[in-house]
Amino acid sequence: ANSPMCTTMFIEYANEYIAQYAEATRDLWVSDILDLDIECAKKACYVNSFYMDMNVDERKILRVIDLTDLQ
């Protein structure tokens, strides 16, 4: 209630974690599923919009893009 942005970030992460976990567990055995927790957590972080805002891909920054070939 005191931090709606934090709540939004957490919910987005939780939704993405569930999606990553569901996708990864489709064709695995139970013993393999137990090892997926950390991998799914990392993937969920990397696609979280808050993480992407704080860790911008250098290739996508406008000052780095060379548009001289378009002239």
N, CA, C and O atoms as CSV, one atom per row, in Angstrom:
chain,resi,resn,atom,element,x,y,z
A,1,ALA,N,N,0.822,-1.191,0.000
A,1,ALA,CA,C,0.000,0.000,0.000
A,1,ALA,C,C,0.867,1.256,0.000
A,1,ALA,O,O,0.482,2.273,-0.576
A,2,ASN,N,N,2.036,1.193,0.642
A,2,ASN,CA,C,2.912,2.363,0.733
A,2,ASN,C,C,3.857,2.479,-0.458
A,2,ASN,O,O,4.465,3.530,-0.662
A,3,SER,N,N,3.985,1.431,-1.235
A,3,SER,CA,C,4.893,1.454,-2.377
A,3,SER,C,C,4.277,0.708,-3.567
A,3,SER,O,O,4.602,-0.455,-3.809
A,4,PRO,N,N,3.399,1.370,-4.299
A,4,PRO,CA,C,2.737,0.692,-5.422
A,4,PRO,C,C,3.702,0.259,-6.525
A,4,PRO,O,O,3.453,-0.753,-7.180
A,5,MET,N,N,4.787,0.985,-6.751
A,5,MET,CA,C,5.748,0.586,-7.774
A,5,MET,C,C,6.456,-0.708,-7.381
A,5,MET,O,O,6.708,-1.562,-8.231
A,6,CYS,N,N,6.771,-0.852,-6.117
A,6,CYS,CA,C,7.401,-2.081,-5.641
A,6,CYS,C,C,6.439,-3.255,-5.787
A,6,CYS,O,O,6.836,-4.349,-6.189
A,7,THR,N,N,5.200,-3.024,-5.464
A,7,THR,CA,C,4.182,-4.063,-5.610
A,7,THR,C,C,4.031,-4.470,-7.072
A,7,THR,O,O,3.929,-5.657,-7.383
A,8,THR,N,N,4.016,-3.489,-7.963
A,8,THR,CA,C,3.908,-3.763,-9.395
A,8,THR,C,C,5.088,-4.586,-9.867
A,8,THR,O,O,4.914,-5.546,-10.617
A,9,MET,N,N,6.297,-4.221,-9.435
A,9,MET,CA,C,7.493,-4.955,-9.819
A,9,MET,C,C,7.418,-6.401,-9.330
A,9,MET,O,O,7.752,-7.324,-10.073
A,10,PHE,N,N,6.990,-6.599,-8.109
A,10,PHE,CA,C,6.907,-7.939,-7.539
A,10,PHE,C,C,5.880,-8.796,-8.276
A,10,PHE,O,O,6.138,-9.964,-8.566
A,11,ILE,N,N,4.726,-8.222,-8.577
A,11,ILE,CA,C,3.678,-8.968,-9.283
A,11,ILE,C,C,4.139,-9.319,-10.697
A,11,ILE,O,O,3.911,-10.434,-11.167
A,12,GLU,N,N,4.778,-8.384,-11.363
A,12,GLU,CA,C,5.300,-8.663,-12.699
A,12,GLU,C,C,6.331,-9.790,-12.650
A,12,GLU,O,O,6.321,-10.688,-13.493
A,13,TYR,N,N,7.223,-9.735,-11.652
A,13,TYR,CA,C,8.224,-10.793,-11.495
A,13,TYR,C,C,7.552,-12.142,-11.227
A,13,TYR,O,O,7.930,-13.150,-11.823
A,14,ALA,N,N,6.569,-12.165,-10.343
A,14,ALA,CA,C,5.887,-13.414,-9.999
A,14,ALA,C,C,5.183,-14.010,-11.216
A,14,ALA,O,O,5.245,-15.219,-11.439
A,15,ASN,N,N,4.523,-13.176,-11.993
A,15,ASN,CA,C,3.848,-13.658,-13.208
A,15,ASN,C,C,4.853,-14.230,-14.201
A,15,ASN,O,O,4.612,-15.281,-14.796
A,16,GLU,N,N,5.963,-13.552,-14.377
A,16,GLU,CA,C,6.974,-14.025,-15.319
A,16,GLU,C,C,7.647,-15.294,-14.811
A,16,GLU,O,O,7.958,-16.187,-15.600
A,17,TYR,N,N,7.876,-15.384,-13.499
A,17,TYR,CA,C,8.457,-16.595,-12.917
A,17,TYR,C,C,7.552,-17.798,-13.176
A,17,TYR,O,O,8.021,-18.864,-13.574
A,18,ILE,N,N,6.268,-17.620,-12.950
A,18,ILE,CA,C,5.310,-18.708,-13.180
A,18,ILE,C,C,5.305,-19.103,-14.657
A,18,ILE,O,O,5.258,-20.290,-14.980
A,19,ALA,N,N,5.354,-18.122,-15.547
A,19,ALA,CA,C,5.371,-18.416,-16.982
A,19,ALA,C,C,6.641,-19.168,-17.369
A,19,ALA,O,O,6.586,-20.137,-18.127
A,20,GLN,N,N,7.792,-18.719,-16.846
A,20,GLN,CA,C,9.064,-19.393,-17.134
A,20,GLN,C,C,9.053,-20.817,-16.595
A,20,GLN,O,O,9.501,-21.745,-17.269
A,21,TYR,N,N,8.553,-20.984,-15.408
A,21,TYR,CA,C,8.519,-22.300,-14.757
A,21,TYR,C,C,7.585,-23.248,-15.505
A,21,TYR,O,O,7.919,-24.413,-15.720
A,22,ALA,N,N,6.424,-22.748,-15.898
A,22,ALA,CA,C,5.464,-23.583,-16.623
A,22,ALA,C,C,6.027,-24.019,-17.969
A,22,ALA,O,O,5.852,-25.167,-18.377
A,23,GLU,N,N,6.702,-23.104,-18.656
A,23,GLU,CA,C,7.302,-23.430,-19.953
A,23,GLU,C,C,8.420,-24.454,-19.798
A,23,GLU,O,O,8.534,-25.376,-20.605
A,24,ALA,N,N,9.239,-24.298,-18.775
A,24,ALA,CA,C,10.407,-25.170,-18.591
A,24,ALA,C,C,10.030,-26.567,-18.101
A,24,ALA,O,O,10.771,-27.519,-18.343
A,25,THR,N,N,8.912,-26.705,-17.431
A,25,THR,CA,C,8.573,-27.997,-16.834
A,25,THR,C,C,7.713,-28.885,-17.716
A,25,THR,O,O,7.301,-29.961,-17.281
A,26,ARG,N,N,7.438,-28.477,-18.907
A,26,ARG,CA,C,6.549,-29.251,-19.784
A,26,ARG,C,C,7.051,-30.663,-20.050
A,26,ARG,O,O,6.281,-31.621,-19.990
A,27,ASP,N,N,8.342,-30.793,-20.343
A,27,ASP,CA,C,8.869,-32.089,-20.767
A,27,ASP,C,C,9.910,-32.656,-19.802
A,27,ASP,O,O,10.751,-33.455,-20.213
A,28,LEU,N,N,9.872,-32.266,-18.551
A,28,LEU,CA,C,10.886,-32.715,-17.600
A,28,LEU,C,C,10.335,-33.679,-16.569
A,28,LEU,O,O,9.133,-33.726,-16.309
A,29,TRP,N,N,11.230,-34.436,-15.999
A,29,TRP,CA,C,10.903,-35.313,-14.879
A,29,TRP,C,C,10.924,-34.510,-13.589
A,29,TRP,O,O,11.510,-33.428,-13.543
A,30,VAL,N,N,10.303,-35.017,-12.555
A,30,VAL,CA,C,10.207,-34.317,-11.268
A,30,VAL,C,C,11.588,-33.992,-10.722
A,30,VAL,O,O,11.788,-32.903,-10.185
A,31,SER,N,N,12.536,-34.895,-10.841
A,31,SER,CA,C,13.876,-34.648,-10.312
A,31,SER,C,C,14.555,-33.477,-11.019
A,31,SER,O,O,15.331,-32.751,-10.398
A,32,ASP,N,N,14.275,-33.284,-12.301
A,32,ASP,CA,C,14.851,-32.169,-13.048
A,32,ASP,C,C,14.180,-30.847,-12.710
A,32,ASP,O,O,14.812,-29.791,-12.765
A,33,ILE,N,N,12.913,-30.906,-12.363
A,33,ILE,CA,C,12.150,-29.693,-12.068
A,33,ILE,C,C,12.709,-28.979,-10.836
A,33,ILE,O,O,12.686,-27.750,-10.772
A,34,LEU,N,N,13.198,-29.718,-9.886
A,34,LEU,CA,C,13.729,-29.115,-8.667
A,34,LEU,C,C,14.933,-28.221,-8.939
A,34,LEU,O,O,15.185,-27.277,-8.191
A,35,ASP,N,N,15.669,-28.507,-9.992
A,35,ASP,CA,C,16.848,-27.704,-10.332
A,35,ASP,C,C,16.510,-26.431,-11.102
A,35,ASP,O,O,17.400,-25.619,-11.353
A,36,LEU,N,N,15.280,-26.240,-11.472
A,36,LEU,CA,C,14.894,-25.105,-12.309
A,36,LEU,C,C,14.647,-23.807,-11.552
A,36,LEU,O,O,14.592,-22.745,-12.171
A,37,ASP,N,N,14.500,-23.861,-10.257
A,37,ASP,CA,C,14.114,-22.670,-9.498
A,37,ASP,C,C,15.009,-21.468,-9.777
A,37,ASP,O,O,14.509,-20.385,-10.080
A,38,ILE,N,N,16.300,-21.642,-9.682
A,38,ILE,CA,C,17.223,-20.514,-9.855
A,38,ILE,C,C,17.214,-20.026,-11.293
A,38,ILE,O,O,17.219,-18.820,-11.540
A,39,GLU,N,N,17.201,-20.952,-12.246
A,39,GLU,CA,C,17.180,-20.559,-13.649
A,39,GLU,C,C,15.919,-19.761,-13.988
A,39,GLU,O,O,15.995,-18.748,-14.683
A,40,CYS,N,N,14.774,-20.210,-13.505
A,40,CYS,CA,C,13.515,-19.493,-13.758
A,40,CYS,C,C,13.523,-18.130,-13.071
A,40,CYS,O,O,13.010,-17.155,-13.621
A,41,ALA,N,N,14.094,-18.058,-11.887
A,41,ALA,CA,C,14.172,-16.783,-11.170
A,41,ALA,C,C,15.031,-15.783,-11.937
A,41,ALA,O,O,14.672,-14.610,-12.039
A,42,LYS,N,N,16.156,-16.232,-12.473
A,42,LYS,CA,C,17.026,-15.337,-13.244
A,42,LYS,C,C,16.328,-14.853,-14.509
A,42,LYS,O,O,16.360,-13.664,-14.824
A,43,LYS,N,N,15.700,-15.771,-15.230
A,43,LYS,CA,C,14.995,-15.383,-16.456
A,43,LYS,C,C,13.865,-14.408,-16.160
A,43,LYS,O,O,13.640,-13.466,-16.919
A,44,ALA,N,N,13.157,-14.630,-15.061
A,44,ALA,CA,C,12.066,-13.726,-14.693
A,44,ALA,C,C,12.600,-12.343,-14.375
A,44,ALA,O,O,11.955,-11.343,-14.691
A,45,CYS,N,N,13.763,-12.272,-13.757
A,45,CYS,CA,C,14.375,-10.964,-13.469
A,45,CYS,C,C,14.765,-10.246,-14.752
A,45,CYS,O,O,14.502,-9.054,-14.909
A,46,TYR,N,N,15.399,-10.982,-15.674
A,46,TYR,CA,C,15.909,-10.364,-16.893
A,46,TYR,C,C,14.819,-9.795,-17.789
A,46,TYR,O,O,15.081,-8.850,-18.534
A,47,VAL,N,N,13.611,-10.333,-17.744
A,47,VAL,CA,C,12.539,-9.816,-18.587
A,47,VAL,C,C,11.603,-8.864,-17.839
A,47,VAL,O,O,10.645,-8.351,-18.418
A,48,ASN,N,N,11.876,-8.631,-16.574
A,48,ASN,CA,C,11.080,-7.704,-15.777
A,48,ASN,C,C,11.328,-6.281,-16.284
A,48,ASN,O,O,12.480,-5.882,-16.455
A,49,SER,N,N,10.270,-5.519,-16.524
A,49,SER,CA,C,10.425,-4.173,-17.095
A,49,SER,C,C,11.241,-3.256,-16.188
A,49,SER,O,O,11.939,-2.374,-16.689
A,50,PHE,N,N,11.175,-3.435,-14.887
A,50,PHE,CA,C,11.957,-2.615,-13.972
A,50,PHE,C,C,13.449,-2.939,-14.105
A,50,PHE,O,O,14.287,-2.038,-14.080
A,51,TYR,N,N,13.770,-4.211,-14.243
A,51,TYR,CA,C,15.159,-4.628,-14.436
A,51,TYR,C,C,15.685,-4.077,-15.759
A,51,TYR,O,O,16.801,-3.563,-15.826
A,52,MET,N,N,14.870,-4.189,-16.814
A,52,MET,CA,C,15.301,-3.716,-18.124
A,52,MET,C,C,15.492,-2.205,-18.138
A,52,MET,O,O,16.370,-1.708,-18.843
A,53,ASP,N,N,14.695,-1.465,-17.380
A,53,ASP,CA,C,14.879,-0.018,-17.286
A,53,ASP,C,C,16.189,0.338,-16.602
A,53,ASP,O,O,16.840,1.312,-16.980
A,54,MET,N,N,16.579,-0.429,-15.612
A,54,MET,CA,C,17.811,-0.144,-14.874
A,54,MET,C,C,19.042,-0.726,-15.552
A,54,MET,O,O,20.156,-0.284,-15.272
A,55,ASN,N,N,18.875,-1.699,-16.432
A,55,ASN,CA,C,19.984,-2.370,-17.106
A,55,ASN,C,C,19.734,-2.370,-18.609
A,55,ASN,O,O,19.465,-3.412,-19.206
A,56,VAL,N,N,19.826,-1.207,-19.200
A,56,VAL,CA,C,19.513,-1.041,-20.617
A,56,VAL,C,C,20.590,-1.702,-21.468
A,56,VAL,O,O,21.785,-1.553,-21.211
A,57,ASP,N,N,20.149,-2.431,-22.480
A,57,ASP,CA,C,21.058,-3.060,-23.430
A,57,ASP,C,C,21.769,-1.948,-24.204
A,57,ASP,O,O,21.115,-1.112,-24.827
A,58,GLU,N,N,23.094,-1.935,-24.169
A,58,GLU,CA,C,23.881,-0.893,-24.822
A,58,GLU,C,C,23.569,-0.782,-26.319
A,58,GLU,O,O,23.666,0.306,-26.887
A,59,ARG,N,N,23.201,-1.883,-26.956
A,59,ARG,CA,C,22.902,-1.862,-28.383
A,59,ARG,C,C,21.618,-1.113,-28.699
A,59,ARG,O,O,21.376,-0.768,-29.856
A,60,LYS,N,N,20.792,-0.855,-27.691
A,60,LYS,CA,C,19.505,-0.209,-27.920
A,60,LYS,C,C,19.486,1.265,-27.522
A,60,LYS,O,O,18.440,1.911,-27.590
A,61,ILE,N,N,20.627,1.797,-27.111
A,61,ILE,CA,C,20.710,3.204,-26.736
A,61,ILE,C,C,20.890,4.034,-28.011
A,61,ILE,O,O,21.746,3.722,-28.838
A,62,LEU,N,N,20.098,5.069,-28.167
A,62,LEU,CA,C,20.102,5.855,-29.396
A,62,LEU,C,C,21.447,6.496,-29.694
A,62,LEU,O,O,21.802,6.636,-30.864
A,63,ARG,N,N,22.204,6.888,-28.685
A,63,ARG,CA,C,23.495,7.533,-28.953
A,63,ARG,C,C,24.509,6.543,-29.514
A,63,ARG,O,O,25.544,6.959,-30.036
A,64,VAL,N,N,24.241,5.265,-29.420
A,64,VAL,CA,C,25.155,4.230,-29.901
A,64,VAL,C,C,24.790,3.795,-31.325
A,64,VAL,O,O,25.646,3.298,-32.056
A,65,ILE,N,N,23.555,3.976,-31.713
A,65,ILE,CA,C,23.088,3.515,-33.024
A,65,ILE,C,C,23.610,4.432,-34.123
A,65,ILE,O,O,23.481,5.653,-34.040
A,66,ASP,N,N,24.188,3.843,-35.131
A,66,ASP,CA,C,24.737,4.595,-36.271
A,66,ASP,C,C,23.712,4.589,-37.404
A,66,ASP,O,O,23.421,3.543,-37.984
A,67,LEU,N,N,23.168,5.768,-37.713
A,67,LEU,CA,C,22.146,5.894,-38.752
A,67,LEU,C,C,22.680,6.541,-40.021
A,67,LEU,O,O,21.896,6.924,-40.889
A,68,THR,N,N,23.993,6.672,-40.148
A,68,THR,CA,C,24.557,7.343,-41.318
A,68,THR,C,C,24.283,6.599,-42.606
A,68,THR,O,O,24.226,7.225,-43.664
A,69,ASP,N,N,24.112,5.299,-42.562
A,69,ASP,CA,C,23.834,4.513,-43.766
A,69,ASP,C,C,22.454,4.790,-44.327
A,69,ASP,O,O,22.188,4.456,-45.481
A,70,LEU,N,N,21.578,5.382,-43.556
A,70,LEU,CA,C,20.206,5.630,-43.992
A,70,LEU,C,C,20.054,6.897,-44.823
A,70,LEU,O,O,18.991,7.132,-45.397
A,71,GLN,N,N,21.084,7.705,-44.896
A,71,GLN,CA,C,20.984,8.979,-45.629
A,71,GLN,C,C,21.088,8.783,-47.112
A,71,GLN,O,O,21.024,9.751,-47.869
